[in-house]
Amino acid sequence: MVVAPVVARAHVEVELTEVQEWAARRGWALAWHPDQLLLEVSMHSAIDAEVYELEVSLDDYRAKPPAFEFKRTATGERGAHRCYPKGGLGYFHSQPVLCAPWNRKAYSALGGPHSDWAMAQWATYRPNHSRLGDILALIQELLDDRSSYQGRMA
């Protein structure tokens, strides 16, 4: 299903107002590019101070989940093992991909490991992670989880 960019943008901007306070408390750098429907988020692990940069593509948002990709602006790398954290209770998949129904890239139709999920139902699989703020907070929690976070993949 195709969502008009103006509709996707409106959904994102409502949810970004919910993210601002959390981002300020956690020291995230947020850059919203509405014409590209692209959100860039920089966050760090409280365990080793490693900085992780996320690129979140939000075209067709909410009919389809966002597409999350870790990147390293300094080197120009996107989606490489060096961009991704490891551990994370299975969310930081070695493919590498953020493995969750809320990430479009986790679906087999886009090369991800999951053929058992229906993309149109992404927000119903884990309703507590169906909004941008909740998803970003979860990623931060995984980066700060001493029992599962293991630094960078490579």
Backbone torsions as a table, in degrees:
resi	resn	phi	psi	omega
1	MET	NA	133.3	179.4
2	VAL	-96.3	133.1	177.8
3	VAL	-109.3	131.0	177.6
4	ALA	-57.2	135.7	-179.2
5	PRO	-52.8	-37.0	-179.6
6	VAL	-65.5	-33.0	178.3
7	VAL	-73.2	-46.4	178.0
8	ALA	-59.2	-43.7	179.9
9	ARG	-60.2	-42.4	179.9
10	ALA	-63.0	-42.9	177.3
11	HIS	-60.1	-47.4	-177.8
12	VAL	-61.8	-45.8	-175.2
13	GLU	-66.2	-33.5	174.1
14	VAL	-63.9	-46.3	-178.2
15	GLU	-69.1	-31.7	178.5
16	LEU	-66.2	-29.9	175.7
17	THR	-63.4	-29.8	178.2
18	GLU	-75.3	-21.4	-174.9
19	VAL	-88.5	-25.6	-170.2
20	GLN	-54.5	-47.7	-177.1
21	GLU	-66.2	-43.9	178.2
22	TRP	-61.3	-43.4	-179.9
23	ALA	-61.4	-42.0	179.4
24	ALA	-63.8	-43.0	179.6
25	ARG	-65.0	-36.7	-176.1
26	ARG	-90.6	-7.0	178.8
27	GLY	76.8	26.0	177.5
28	TRP	-75.1	146.2	169.0
29	ALA	-100.4	122.5	179.4
30	LEU	-114.4	134.9	173.8
31	ALA	-133.5	114.2	-179.4
32	TRP	-102.4	125.3	179.5
33	HIS	-113.9	86.3	-172.1
34	PRO	-61.2	-34.2	-179.3
35	ASP	-67.6	-24.8	179.3
36	GLN	-101.6	-4.7	-173.1
37	LEU	51.1	49.4	-175.4
38	LEU	-129.5	130.5	176.5
39	LEU	-115.7	132.2	174.5
40	GLU	-113.8	131.5	-177.8
41	VAL	-131.1	132.6	175.0
42	SER	-116.8	126.7	178.0
43	MET	-138.9	162.3	-179.2
44	HIS	-129.1	156.6	176.5
45	SER	-83.2	133.2	176.4
46	ALA	-71.9	-14.7	-177.4
47	ILE	-79.4	-48.8	-176.1
48	ASP	-127.3	8.2	179.2
49	ALA	62.7	13.1	176.9
50	GLU	-64.5	133.4	-179.3
51	VAL	-96.0	132.2	178.5
52	TYR	-120.3	132.8	179.5
53	GLU	-110.3	129.8	178.7
54	LEU	-112.6	140.4	170.7
55	GLU	-114.9	125.2	-175.8
56	VAL	-119.7	110.2	178.0
57	SER	-87.7	129.9	-171.7
58	LEU	-123.3	24.7	173.9
59	ASP	-67.0	145.1	-178.7
60	ASP	62.0	19.5	179.3
61	TYR	-70.7	131.2	16.4
62	ARG	-105.0	-5.5	176.2
63	ALA	-66.7	-32.9	176.0
64	LYS	-124.6	153.0	177.9
65	PRO	-70.7	162.3	173.3
66	PRO	-62.2	162.4	173.1
67	ALA	-110.3	111.1	-178.9
68	PHE	-96.4	133.4	176.4
69	GLU	-140.1	131.2	172.5
70	PHE	-81.9	143.4	-179.7
71	LYS	-142.6	169.2	173.8
72	ARG	-131.2	102.5	-176.3
73	THR	-59.3	-39.0	-176.7
74	ALA	-60.2	-33.9	-177.8
75	THR	-105.7	-10.8	-177.8
76	GLY	80.8	4.4	-178.7
77	GLU	-77.8	143.5	173.8
78	ARG	-136.9	131.1	173.6
79	GLY	74.4	5.2	179.3
80	ALA	-82.4	157.8	178.8
81	HIS	-53.6	-38.9	-179.0
82	ARG	-64.2	-18.4	-179.9
83	CYS	-82.5	-22.5	-170.1
84	TYR	-99.8	146.6	169.1
85	PRO	-78.4	163.1	174.1
86	LYS	-120.1	162.8	-174.1
87	GLY	91.5	-130.6	173.8
88	GLY	69.1	32.4	174.4
89	LEU	56.1	32.0	178.6
90	GLY	90.9	-11.2	178.1
91	TYR	-70.3	-35.5	178.7
92	PHE	-89.7	82.5	-174.6
93	HIS	-75.5	143.6	-175.8
94	SER	-71.3	-2.8	-177.5
95	GLN	-58.5	-35.8	-6.8
96	PRO	-89.9	140.7	177.4
97	VAL	-161.8	147.8	169.1
98	LEU	-75.7	111.3	-170.4
99	CYS	-94.3	97.1	-180.0
100	ALA	-163.9	152.9	179.1
101	PRO	-60.7	-21.2	179.8
102	TRP	-84.1	5.5	176.4
103	ASN	-117.4	114.2	-179.4
104	ARG	-54.2	-34.1	-176.9
105	LYS	-71.2	-10.1	179.5
106	ALA	-83.5	-10.5	-178.1
107	TYR	-84.3	139.4	-176.6
108	SER	-60.7	-28.0	178.2
109	ALA	-59.4	-22.6	179.2
110	LEU	-116.0	21.7	176.5
111	GLY	92.5	1.2	-179.7
112	GLY	-81.4	176.6	-174.7
113	PRO	-81.7	-6.4	-171.3
114	HIS	-110.7	109.0	171.0
115	SER	-96.8	-5.5	-176.1
116	ASP	-91.3	3.2	178.2
117	TRP	-111.8	144.7	173.9
118	ALA	-100.0	119.2	-173.8
119	MET	-58.1	-36.4	-178.1
120	ALA	-65.2	-16.9	-179.0
121	GLN	-104.0	13.2	-172.3
122	TRP	-50.9	-40.8	-174.7
123	ALA	-75.8	-12.9	-178.9
124	THR	-93.6	-19.0	-178.8
125	TYR	-64.2	-45.7	178.8
126	ARG	-135.9	80.2	-174.5
127	PRO	-56.3	-25.8	178.3
128	ASN	-75.3	-5.3	175.0
129	HIS	-129.7	55.7	-177.9
130	SER	-119.1	8.6	176.6
131	ARG	-130.1	152.0	-174.7
132	LEU	-54.7	-45.2	-178.6
133	GLY	-61.0	-42.4	179.3
134	ASP	-65.6	-38.5	-180.0
135	ILE	-68.1	-47.5	179.8
136	LEU	-63.4	-38.2	177.6
137	ALA	-63.6	-40.2	177.3
138	LEU	-62.1	-45.1	179.2
139	ILE	-59.3	-43.9	177.9
140	GLN	-61.9	-43.4	178.5
141	GLU	-59.6	-39.2	179.3
142	LEU	-67.7	-36.6	177.4
143	LEU	-68.5	-24.2	-178.1
144	ASP	-100.7	2.7	-174.8
145	ASP	-84.9	103.9	-178.3
146	ARG	-60.9	-25.4	-177.7
147	SER	-81.1	-13.8	-176.9
148	SER	-133.6	-30.3	-179.0
149	TYR	-66.9	133.9	-176.8
150	GLN	-128.8	27.5	179.5
151	GLY	81.5	-161.4	179.4
152	ARG	-74.8	153.4	177.8
153	MET	-66.0	-39.0	-178.1
154	ALA	-142.0	NA	NA
